Amino acid sequence: MKLIIYSPEKTVFEGEVDLVELPGSMGRFTVLKDHDAVITTLQPGNIRYAVAGEESQLAITAGYAEVLKNVVSVCVYL
């Protein structure tokens, strides 16, 4: 599945990932391959994602995310 993280200034990350964990407004949730479509706002916290078993995190202050057809698009304020 593809993850794209944008901030107002630049593209922060773009690549294939195994999973994405997001700080949704209604609580944290994990997105895996073939996840149903969803749009959500994000609260302050960390976005966690794994590439080939190696995990990375990114601290955000706000944003929103869209999951559609194995593409997770995230617009954030850092």
N, C-alpha and C positions, 0 to 999 in steps of 0.2 A: 504494500500500500504506500502511497506517496504522501509525504507531509511537507507542507509549505507554511513557513512562519514569516509573516510580514510585520514590520513596524512602520510608522509613518516615514522613517528615514531610509529604510533599506529592507532587502530580503535577508532575514536572519538565518534561516535554514531552508534548504530544499533538497529532498532526497527520499530514498526508499527506507521505510522503517518496518519493524515487526509489530510495534504497539505504540500507542500514544495515551498518556494519562493527563487529563485536563482538569483544572479547578473550576468546574461549572458553578453557576450561581445557585443551583439546587444541590450541590455537593460534587465531590470528585467522581470522575468516571473514566473508564478505560475504553479505548477504541481499538478493535482488532480488525483484521481483514474481513471484508464482507459485512461490516457493521451497517445497520439500517441508516437511512438518511436522517440527519438531525441538524438543527441550527440552535446555538445556545450562546448566551452571554457568559463571560468569564469573570471571576472575582480574583482579587490578589492571591498569589500563590505561585507554585512551580508547575511548569509543563515538563513532564518527564517522557522521554521517548527512548526506544531501544533500536539500535542498528547492529545486526549480526551479534546479538547478545550483549553488546556494550551499551550501557545506559548513559544518557546525558540529561541535564536539567537546565531550565531557563526560568528565571524569576520574572514574573510579570506583575503589573499593577492593575490592569483591566484589559478587556478585549472581547472578541467574539469568535466563534468557530463554526465551520460548516463541514459536515461529513457527507460526501456524496460520491458514489461509485468508486470506492477505494481511494479517494483523495480527501485528505484532511487539510482544509485551508484555515489558517488561524491568523487573525489580525490583532495585534497586541500593542499595548504601551508598556515599555520596559521600566 
